[in-house]
Amino acid sequence: MLPLQPRKPSKRKSPWVTCDIFQAIKRRNRLHNKLLKSRSEDLWKLYKEQRNLVVAKLRSSKKQHFTNLISNRTQPTTIWKTLKTAHNCQLLPSATRRTRPTNFTIISNPYATNTKQQIIPLLV
């Protein structure tokens, strides 16, 4: 049966997801489906390793992406726009999570000098 409406190819929503990460996600999903069918201990170990690998790759790629964006900016307005997108992507700690309150106070302080130099180490 044919679909009623033609499907449009979806665009990549996250620029930090590379082809390597996308393939790792596909492998993780395949292992998960196999695990649900068989409930094998060996598959569980493989799935856990792949899942942790995907999470680690995503985190490091996202941090690298925003670090590159911030380090290439010279104007304060563009730096803060980039930081706002990083905060919306939950890369930086929010006030409600309180994961690293000292780092958040440095970032949210509008009177801080050398803001770029203080923020880049927090992303890495």
C-alpha positions in Angstrom: 0.0 0.0 0.0 1.4 3.4 -0.9 1.3 6.4 1.5 -1.3 9.0 0.8 1.2 11.9 1.0 4.8 11.8 -0.2 7.4 11.7 2.5 9.8 14.6 2.8 13.4 13.8 3.8 13.9 15.2 7.3 16.7 17.6 7.8 19.4 17.0 10.5 18.2 18.9 13.6 21.4 18.8 15.5 24.6 19.9 13.7 26.8 18.0 16.2 25.4 14.6 15.1 27.9 13.3 12.6 27.6 10.3 10.3 29.7 8.3 12.7 27.4 9.1 15.6 24.3 8.4 13.5 25.7 4.9 12.6 26.4 4.3 16.3 22.8 5.2 17.1 21.5 2.9 14.5 23.6 0.0 15.8 22.5 0.8 19.4 18.8 0.7 18.2 19.3 -2.6 16.4 21.0 -4.1 19.5 18.1 -2.9 21.6 15.5 -4.5 19.3 17.5 -7.8 19.4 17.7 -7.6 23.1 14.0 -7.2 23.5 13.4 -10.3 21.5 16.0 -12.6 23.0 16.7 -11.3 26.6 20.3 -12.6 26.3 23.0 -11.5 28.8 25.6 -11.2 26.0 23.3 -8.9 24.1 22.7 -6.9 27.2 26.4 -6.3 27.7 26.8 -5.4 24.0 23.9 -3.0 24.2 25.2 -1.3 27.3 28.6 -0.7 25.8 27.0 0.7 22.6 24.6 2.8 24.6 27.4 4.3 26.7 29.5 4.9 23.6 26.7 6.8 21.9 26.1 9.0 24.9 29.8 9.7 25.3 30.1 10.6 21.6 27.0 12.8 21.7 28.2 14.7 24.7 31.7 15.3 23.4 30.5 16.3 20.0 28.0 18.7 21.4 30.6 20.3 23.7 33.1 20.6 20.8 30.4 22.1 18.6 29.5 24.9 21.1 33.2 25.4 22.0 34.0 26.1 18.4 31.0 28.4 18.0 32.0 30.4 21.0 35.7 30.6 20.2 34.9 31.9 16.7 32.8 34.8 18.0 34.2 38.2 18.8 31.1 40.3 19.4 29.5 40.0 22.9 26.0 39.8 21.4 26.8 36.9 19.2 28.6 35.1 22.1 25.5 35.5 24.3 23.2 34.3 21.5 25.3 31.2 21.2 25.2 30.7 24.9 21.4 31.0 24.9 21.2 28.2 22.3 23.6 26.1 24.4 21.5 26.7 27.5 18.3 25.8 25.6 20.0 22.5 24.5 20.7 21.8 28.2 24.4 21.9 27.7 24.9 24.5 30.4 23.4 24.0 33.8 20.0 25.7 34.5 19.0 27.4 37.7 16.5 24.7 38.5 18.9 21.7 38.2 21.6 23.2 40.3 24.3 20.8 39.1 27.1 23.3 39.2 25.9 26.5 40.9 29.3 28.1 41.0 29.8 27.7 37.2 26.3 29.0 36.5 27.0 32.2 38.5 30.0 32.9 36.4 28.1 32.4 33.2 25.0 34.4 34.3 27.1 37.4 35.7 26.7 40.1 33.0 29.5 42.2 34.6 32.1 39.4 34.4 35.2 40.3 32.4 36.9 37.9 30.0 33.6 36.1 29.7 34.8 34.1 26.7 37.8 32.7 28.6 35.6 31.8 31.6 33.0 30.0 29.6 35.0 27.9 27.2 36.6 25.7 30.0 33.1 25.1 31.4 32.0 23.5 28.1 35.0 21.2 27.9 
